[in-house]
């Protein structure tokens, strides 16, 4: 791609969004590469080593939608600057029209409202192009086009969701997709846990390595035993993990004494995985063996080191419990972080590499937490979530989707202090009602995809220490949030 230049509008909200430097570009394989970004005198300059054409993505204010990530169409290098607002409007309109064509060829029925939204977006885009000599008028028309395209994208995805679910339910009666909660702490002691067995049909016991092995060479089984026993008692399908999570707060303190010692750390990981899987062999349907590998610096391990350790852990889990599914988990699946990282394989290609290596990966878990800082992702709409799932379906293994969304942007004393709600990306401060709407629509869409094996809510309660602020289905006092009832309705209406 070389160098791409974009003229920025005078609009303050747009300028602030771009100034956050969450900009990235993708090539044909939709993977971001390293990117240099400079903003000066109303001009955005993006430079990298690639020479092929590509797309630029950036958070952008969309009327009524906050500041979700929006992408241009495919662009090539040229001497003159592109008009960023115009190119973002072109990109969203192209995406909607192309997806509409693909789905209608498969039998999707489109109504008049969607056609009118697309016509409105097209007319506004043409006006924006014609008004190019007048930057303010062009920006206003481009924003009108982008708003109409975004509404059309949401309506298109909702139409797809309704018709796919109708067709699948007509054939199968009810769907066998798992709907799970990820347990933290002892669920028998959690306020509100009595409602979980009627809301979910599966549970994931998620005692971390740090919980299980606070001292080197000794494993405390009480928490994991309590979680798995609770799930079996309530006749929920049992999943366990992640056994190893490449995130500092989940690693035992004593492992840091071996910082940078790849072989020793790898040996500890293998021993831990073998012991846990052997203890519960035959009682667990899915082992979530490793999560977040090769995405960040941890324990002095480089990208290749983390990949090798992950592969060894998966192999050991497969050998120890051949009958269970072995799952590899990744976070930040849109991969925007890669534009500024020294780790360059990325979650999509990492999964593909380990699946093709035949070490035993039989499914992939995607952690999707839009609107949060790392390890969350920048905000996207439902349309982009559908495109993300379709992209990862190319791996040709079942997907397990793990979701989290905030019910507030206020401080959360029991959340990880390094993780924040990116309030500026939302159209208004998140509320329990907006969390419920998001949970219902995004969970239903994941369930509608036939290649999605299960959908899990990452935090059932804010009562215990947790990763994402206000991401639970219960408040800190144990009272249920509206999202819990919405998920229960999905189970009652759709699932076995």
C-alpha positions as MATLAB code, in Angstrom:
seq = 'XXXXXXXXXXXXXXXXXXXXXXXXXXXXXXXXXXXXXXXXXXXXXXXXXXXXXXXXXXXXXXXXXXXXXXXXXXXXXXXXXXXXXXXXXXXXXXXXXXXXXXXXXXXXXXXXXXXXXXXXXXXXXXXXXXXXXXXXXXXXXXXXXXXXXXXXXXXXXXXXXXXXXXXXXXXXXXXXXXXXXXXXXXXXXXXXXXXXXXXXXXXXXXXXXXXXXXXXXXXXXXXXXXXXXXXXXXXXXXXXXXXXXXXXXXXXXXXXXXXXXXXXXXXXXXXXXXXXXXXXXXXXXXXXXXXXXXXXXXXXXXXXXXXXXXXXXXXXXXXXXXXXXXXXXXXXXXXXXXXXXXXXXXXXXXXXXXXXXXXXXXXXXXXXXXXXXXXXXXXXXXXXXXXXXXXXXXXXXXXXXXXXXXXXXXXXXXXXXXXXXXXXXXXXXXXXXXXXXXXXXXXXXXXXXXXXXXXXXXXXXXXXXXXXXXXXXXXXXXXXXXXXXXXXXXXXXXXX';
ca = [
       0.000    0.000    0.000;
       2.918    2.359    0.580;
       1.482    5.724    1.619;
      -2.166    6.732    1.760;
      -3.247   10.278    2.541;
      -6.693   11.363    3.711;
      -8.131   14.830    4.121;
      -9.883   15.155    7.484;
     -13.063   17.167    8.031;
     -13.273   20.187   10.276;
     -15.884   18.376   12.387;
     -14.547   18.103   15.947;
     -16.057   14.709   16.800;
     -14.586   13.114   13.682;
     -11.207   14.692   14.312;
     -11.207   13.446   17.929;
     -12.049    9.891   16.851;
      -9.214    9.763   14.324;
      -6.831   11.483   16.737;
      -7.082    8.448   19.030;
      -4.943    6.676   16.418;
      -6.996    3.489   16.365;
      -6.447    3.502   12.592;
      -5.381    0.339   10.769;
      -5.283   -1.023    7.241;
      -5.928   -4.498    5.853;
      -4.955   -6.216    2.640;
      -6.587   -9.020    0.706;
      -6.399  -11.446    3.649;
      -8.182   -8.924    5.954;
      -5.261   -9.009    8.402;
      -3.881   -5.676    9.668;
      -0.197   -4.989    9.179;
       2.161   -2.593   10.916;
       1.198    0.985   10.154;
       2.720    4.398   10.685;
       0.157    7.134   11.332;
       0.743   10.897   11.211;
      -1.894   13.595   11.653;
      -0.866   17.106   10.689;
      -2.656   20.162    9.295;
      -5.907   18.304    8.641;
      -4.178   15.458    6.821;
      -4.007   11.812    7.919;
      -0.967   10.021    6.462;
      -0.734    6.226    6.751;
       2.407    4.387    5.695;
       3.502    0.756    5.678;
       5.802   -1.551    3.734;
       3.110   -3.260    1.667;
       2.508   -2.185   -1.917;
      -0.855   -3.809   -2.687;
      -4.185   -2.008   -2.398;
      -6.063   -2.215    0.873;
      -8.741   -0.825    3.150;
      -8.429    1.686    5.964;
     -10.468    1.311    9.171;
     -10.985    3.848   11.912;
     -13.478    4.687   14.673;
     -15.791    7.301   13.220;
     -18.831    9.210   14.507;
     -21.960    7.834   12.854;
     -25.135    9.817   13.601;
     -27.104    7.956   16.270;
     -24.576    5.105   16.493;
     -21.672    6.453   18.548;
     -18.212    6.017   17.040;
     -17.934    2.430   15.754;
     -15.132    1.248   13.497;
     -15.892    1.975    9.826;
     -13.839    0.978    6.786;
     -13.205    2.440    3.369;
     -13.491    0.501    0.139;
     -10.271   -0.902   -1.341;
      -7.896    1.942   -2.139;
      -4.619    2.237   -3.993;
      -1.738    4.599   -3.423;
      -1.961    7.926   -5.276;
      -0.301   11.352   -5.002;
      -3.427   13.270   -4.025;
      -5.273   12.825   -0.725;
      -8.544   10.955   -0.436;
     -11.461   12.583    1.401;
     -11.812   10.330    4.449;
     -15.526   10.906    5.148;
     -16.387   10.232    1.509;
     -14.320    7.025    1.385;
     -15.827    5.703    4.615;
     -19.313    6.309    3.237;
     -18.316    4.502    0.031;
     -16.899    1.566    1.995;
     -19.974    1.012    4.171;
     -22.338    1.315    1.207;
     -20.252   -1.205   -0.770;
     -20.231   -3.661    2.129;
     -24.007   -3.484    2.535;
     -24.726   -3.844   -1.184;
     -22.301   -6.757   -1.580;
     -23.662   -8.586    1.461;
     -27.222   -7.999    0.291;
     -26.363   -9.538   -3.082;
     -24.707  -12.553   -1.453;
     -27.611  -13.247    0.899;
     -30.345  -12.701   -1.682;
     -28.640  -15.265   -3.924;
     -29.021  -17.686   -1.018;
     -32.733  -16.940   -0.755;
     -32.971  -13.992    1.637;
     -36.133  -11.940    1.130;
     -35.600   -8.167    1.276;
     -38.358   -5.705    2.154;
     -39.059   -2.209    0.844;
     -37.642   -0.447    3.915;
     -34.191   -1.883    3.298;
     -34.310   -0.948   -0.386;
     -35.242    2.619    0.534;
     -32.386    2.915    3.045;
     -29.883    1.747    0.442;
     -31.283    4.223   -2.107;
     -31.006    7.017    0.470;
     -27.398    6.066    1.206;
     -26.566    5.953   -2.497;
     -28.142    9.342   -3.236;
     -26.350   10.952   -0.306;
     -23.044    9.419   -1.367;
     -23.412   10.788   -4.909;
     -24.202   14.206   -3.439;
     -21.120   14.015   -1.225;
     -18.956   13.241   -4.248;
     -20.458   16.104   -6.239;
     -19.963   18.498   -3.321;
     -16.272   17.602   -2.978;
     -15.157   21.219   -3.704;
     -17.202   22.307   -0.641;
     -15.726   20.275    2.276;
     -18.492   21.065    4.765;
     -21.318   20.193    2.369;
     -19.519   17.028    1.259;
     -18.973   15.958    4.866;
     -22.659   16.464    5.733;
     -23.791   14.393    2.748;
     -21.206   11.677    3.466;
     -22.435   11.438    7.063;
     -26.022   11.156    5.825;
     -24.957    8.317    3.539;
     -23.024    6.595    6.313;
     -25.965    6.846    8.721;
     -28.370    5.358    6.158;
     -25.919    2.572    5.245;
     -25.437    1.718    8.913;
     -29.188    1.511    9.470;
     -29.479   -0.612    6.339;
     -26.699   -2.893    7.590;
     -28.501   -3.449   10.895;
     -31.852   -4.058    9.201;
     -30.234   -6.425    6.704;
     -28.604   -8.438    9.490;
     -31.807   -8.561   11.529;
     -33.688   -9.754    8.433;
     -31.057  -12.432    7.856;
     -31.237  -13.464   11.525;
     -35.024  -13.812   11.546;
     -35.203  -15.823    8.327;
     -32.264  -18.112    9.133;
     -33.678  -18.928   12.565;
     -37.115  -19.527   11.050;
     -35.679  -21.923    8.490;
     -33.472  -23.785   10.952;
     -36.255  -24.145   13.527;
     -38.629  -25.427   10.843;
     -36.190  -28.240   10.090;
     -34.796  -29.046   13.535;
     -37.573  -27.960   15.877;
     -35.067  -26.657   18.387;
     -31.374  -26.017   18.038;
     -28.623  -27.913   19.833;
     -26.382  -24.862   20.248;
     -24.917  -24.485   23.720;
     -25.720  -21.404   25.798;
     -23.240  -21.242   28.648;
     -22.070  -19.071   31.509;
     -18.416  -18.881   32.483;
     -18.179  -19.543   36.216;
     -15.970  -17.520   38.534;
     -15.708  -18.391   42.191;
     -17.927  -21.022   43.796;
     -21.313  -20.797   42.029;
     -23.076  -22.394   45.001;
     -22.194  -19.284   47.028;
     -23.024  -16.716   44.345;
     -26.176  -14.665   44.804;
     -28.561  -15.354   41.950;
     -26.916  -18.579   40.751;
     -30.231  -20.418   41.150;
     -31.381  -18.705   37.949;
     -28.438  -19.913   35.862;
     -29.564  -23.534   35.278;
     -32.860  -22.311   33.786;
     -31.091  -19.699   31.656;
     -28.171  -21.784   30.377;
     -27.775  -25.353   29.172;
     -24.009  -25.457   29.759;
     -21.431  -24.101   32.188;
     -17.721  -23.510   31.886;
     -15.650  -24.048   35.012;
     -12.969  -21.392   34.783;
     -10.639  -21.607   37.761;
      -7.401  -20.011   36.578;
      -3.927  -21.511   36.857;
      -3.270  -18.927   39.582;
      -6.350  -20.131   41.500;
      -5.361  -23.782   41.199;
      -1.621  -23.539   41.855;
      -0.803  -20.640   44.196;
       2.312  -22.570   45.239;
       4.705  -24.372   42.928;
       4.115  -28.114   42.799;
       0.811  -28.043   44.697;
      -2.678  -27.923   43.178;
      -5.737  -26.896   45.184;
      -8.698  -28.634   43.606;
     -11.475  -27.254   45.808;
     -12.604  -24.409   43.500;
     -12.560  -26.397   40.251;
     -14.203  -29.354   42.003;
     -16.959  -27.032   43.277;
     -17.559  -25.528   39.838;
     -17.720  -28.857   37.980;
     -19.839  -30.462   40.724;
     -22.312  -27.574   40.593;
     -22.632  -27.877   36.815;
     -23.212  -31.651   36.964;
     -25.698  -31.269   39.807;
     -27.794  -28.962   37.623;
     -27.458  -31.203   34.553;
     -25.475  -28.662   32.552;
     -22.975  -29.702   29.912;
     -19.560  -29.234   31.483;
     -16.717  -27.325   29.856;
     -13.467  -26.400   31.606;
     -10.935  -23.672   30.986;
      -8.987  -21.886   29.879;
      -6.373  -24.026   31.579;
      -3.660  -21.606   30.447;
      -4.380  -17.948   29.779;
      -1.652  -15.671   28.462;
      -2.642  -12.773   30.690;
      -0.481  -11.765   33.671;
      -3.250  -11.710   36.303;
      -4.146  -15.366   35.641;
      -0.619  -16.759   36.068;
       0.729  -18.005   39.427;
       3.090  -15.565   41.088;
       5.849  -18.152   41.233;
       5.973  -18.509   37.439;
       7.489  -15.035   37.184;
      10.660  -16.373   38.811;
      11.222  -18.150   35.496;
      10.600  -15.095   33.330;
      12.066  -15.713   29.861;
      12.962  -19.383   30.520;
      10.930  -20.894   27.683;
      11.685  -24.556   28.342;
      10.972  -24.395   32.066;
       7.745  -22.439   31.630;
       6.679  -24.816   28.868;
       7.305  -27.744   31.187;
       5.183  -26.175   33.930;
       2.354  -25.573   31.439;
       2.419  -29.148   30.152;
       2.441  -30.609   33.674;
      -0.472  -28.416   34.727;
      -2.579  -29.276   31.684;
      -1.874  -32.993   32.062;
      -2.858  -33.034   35.744;
      -6.112  -31.111   35.284;
      -7.281  -33.053   32.236;
      -6.389  -36.392   33.834;
      -8.417  -35.564   36.960;
     -11.614  -34.842   35.023;
     -11.091  -37.118   32.019;
     -14.386  -38.471   30.705;
     -16.437  -35.880   32.635;
     -15.796  -32.817   30.453;
     -17.248  -32.214   26.981;
     -14.893  -29.403   25.956;
     -11.439  -28.457   27.219;
     -10.574  -24.794   26.653;
      -6.864  -25.434   26.818;
      -5.231  -22.097   25.951;
      -6.530  -18.554   25.593;
      -4.984  -15.321   24.259;
      -1.713  -16.822   22.955;
       0.677  -14.811   20.775;
      -1.032  -11.482   21.277;
       0.957   -9.700   23.984;
       4.172   -9.842   26.000;
       3.916  -12.140   29.020;
       6.528  -14.001   31.058;
       9.222  -12.841   28.655;
       7.821  -15.162   25.976;
       7.956  -14.115   22.329;
       5.346  -14.887   19.702;
       6.949  -18.165   18.608;
       7.541  -19.211   22.220;
       3.856  -18.792   23.084;
       2.792  -20.671   19.967;
       5.082  -23.614   20.761;
       3.879  -23.783   24.365;
       0.256  -23.633   23.197;
       0.828  -26.441   20.698;
       2.415  -28.629   23.383;
      -0.450  -27.951   25.791;
      -3.036  -28.871   23.154;
      -1.184  -32.080   22.297;
      -1.048  -33.146   25.933;
      -4.748  -32.425   26.452;
      -5.631  -34.436   23.335;
      -3.473  -37.377   24.427;
      -4.866  -37.328   27.959;
      -8.558  -37.118   26.997;
      -8.966  -38.236   23.357;
     -12.772  -38.223   23.496;
     -13.198  -34.553   24.441;
     -13.163  -31.504   22.195;
     -10.020  -29.391   22.458;
     -10.612  -25.668   22.040;
      -8.172  -22.835   21.350;
      -9.303  -19.370   22.438;
      -8.387  -15.936   21.055;
      -9.370  -12.402   21.990;
      -9.590   -9.161   19.949;
     -10.662  -11.163   16.877;
     -10.934   -8.121   14.583;
      -7.147   -7.904   14.992;
      -6.912   -4.097   15.007;
      -4.140   -4.296   17.631;
      -1.749   -5.803   15.078;
      -1.057   -2.454   13.420;
       1.105   -1.443   16.375;
       2.349   -4.784   17.670;
       5.550   -6.708   17.140;
       3.419   -9.875   17.140;
       2.396  -10.303   13.522;
       0.706  -13.704   13.052;
      -2.670  -12.652   14.421;
      -5.523  -14.739   15.845;
      -7.008  -15.868   12.518;
      -3.734  -17.143   11.105;
      -2.665  -18.513   14.493;
      -5.802  -20.657   14.629;
      -5.332  -21.749   11.028;
      -1.685  -22.658   11.661;
      -2.413  -24.767   14.755;
      -5.404  -26.486   13.142;
      -3.343  -27.397   10.086;
      -0.482  -28.562   12.316;
      -2.759  -31.376   13.517;
      -1.830  -30.959   17.177;
      -5.426  -31.627   18.229;
      -7.391  -28.363   17.988;
     -11.006  -29.281   17.247;
     -12.747  -25.933   17.835;
     -11.950  -22.232   18.262;
     -13.311  -19.778   20.835;
     -13.670  -16.085   20.001;
     -13.860  -13.616   22.889;
     -15.929  -10.665   21.661;
     -16.070   -7.625   23.957;
     -16.647   -4.473   21.865;
     -16.415   -1.107   23.543;
     -13.773   -2.156   26.075;
     -10.072   -1.371   26.178;
      -7.555   -4.214   25.826;
      -8.331   -7.142   25.890;
     -11.619   -5.897   24.455;
     -12.159   -4.524   20.962;
     -13.318   -1.269   19.437;
     -17.081   -1.031   18.964;
     -18.741   -2.507   15.868;
     -22.322   -3.015   14.740;
     -24.261   -6.267   14.395;
     -23.485   -6.386   10.672;
     -19.740   -6.432   11.341;
     -20.182   -9.153   13.959;
     -21.889  -11.316   11.336;
     -19.019  -10.711    8.902;
     -16.512  -11.586   11.632;
     -18.184  -14.936   12.340;
     -18.315  -15.722    8.626;
     -14.591  -14.944    8.350;
     -13.624  -17.334   11.145;
     -15.940  -20.005    9.749;
     -13.330  -20.388    6.990;
     -11.243  -22.278    9.558;
     -13.683  -25.179    9.036;
     -13.971  -26.035   12.734;
     -16.853  -25.243   15.112;
     -16.757  -21.838   16.780;
     -17.435  -21.105   20.436;
     -18.326  -17.448   20.976;
     -17.768  -15.734   24.321;
     -19.520  -12.382   24.789;
     -19.238   -9.445   27.182;
     -20.875   -6.010   27.160;
     -21.066   -3.191   29.734;
     -24.174   -2.072   31.569;
     -22.522    1.132   32.787;
     -19.488    3.314   32.174;
     -19.047    4.173   35.858;
     -16.074    2.906   37.886;
     -16.316   -0.755   38.864;
     -14.238   -1.532   41.967;
     -14.241   -5.300   41.372;
     -13.137   -5.140   37.737;
      -9.581   -5.266   36.431;
      -8.326   -1.684   36.941;
      -6.489   -1.800   33.612;
      -9.672   -2.426   31.596;
     -11.958    0.501   30.824;
     -15.324    1.023   29.158;
     -14.665    3.141   26.071;
     -17.657    5.388   26.653;
     -16.842    7.663   23.704;
     -17.597    4.797   21.295;
     -21.223    4.449   22.409;
     -24.100    6.710   21.278;
     -24.864    7.258   24.986;
     -23.493    5.894   28.240;
     -24.167    2.130   28.431;
     -27.131    1.107   30.573;
     -28.607   -2.166   31.720;
     -31.242   -1.799   29.006;
     -28.648   -1.289   26.258;
     -26.644   -4.253   27.576;
     -29.796   -6.399   27.408;
     -30.547   -5.351   23.818;
     -26.949   -6.028   22.792;
     -26.844   -9.409   24.549;
     -30.095  -10.546   22.948;
     -29.235   -9.538   19.378;
     -25.588  -10.626   19.329;
     -26.321  -13.939   21.084;
     -29.215  -14.675   18.733;
     -27.058  -13.945   15.695;
     -24.322  -16.284   16.919;
     -26.908  -19.008   17.591;
     -28.292  -18.547   14.066;
     -24.924  -19.400   12.491;
     -24.867  -23.189   11.958;
     -21.103  -23.372   12.500;
     -21.328  -21.860   16.024;
     -21.265  -24.695   18.562;
     -21.856  -22.610   21.677;
     -22.309  -19.073   22.964;
     -21.087  -18.192   26.453;
     -21.552  -15.110   28.600;
     -18.166  -14.344   30.096;
     -19.267  -12.869   33.440;
     -22.439  -14.122   35.109;
     -22.099  -11.669   38.007;
     -20.338   -8.470   39.069;
     -20.386   -9.730   42.659;
     -16.932  -11.344   42.448;
     -13.671  -10.000   40.955;
     -13.928   -9.921   37.159;
     -12.186   -8.718   34.019;
     -14.651   -6.419   32.240;
     -16.320   -3.540   34.149;
     -20.065   -3.983   34.620;
     -20.070   -6.961   32.258;
     -22.058   -9.293   34.519;
     -25.638  -10.487   34.276;
     -26.093   -9.688   37.976;
     -25.173   -6.472   39.758;
     -22.615   -6.411   42.550;
     -25.469   -6.785   45.061;
     -26.634   -9.954   43.284;
     -29.751   -8.449   41.697;
     -30.342   -9.644   38.118;
     -29.944   -7.294   35.188;
     -32.442   -7.331   32.285;
     -29.939   -9.158   30.067;
     -30.405  -12.337   32.132;
     -34.110  -12.521   31.277;
     -33.409  -11.835   27.600;
     -30.934  -14.737   27.446;
     -33.391  -17.028   29.207;
     -36.029  -16.172   26.609;
     -33.602  -17.112   23.845;
     -33.027  -20.473   25.478;
     -36.771  -21.069   25.942;
     -37.593  -20.056   22.367;
     -34.699  -21.566   20.433;
     -32.674  -24.205   22.234;
     -33.059  -27.791   23.365;
];
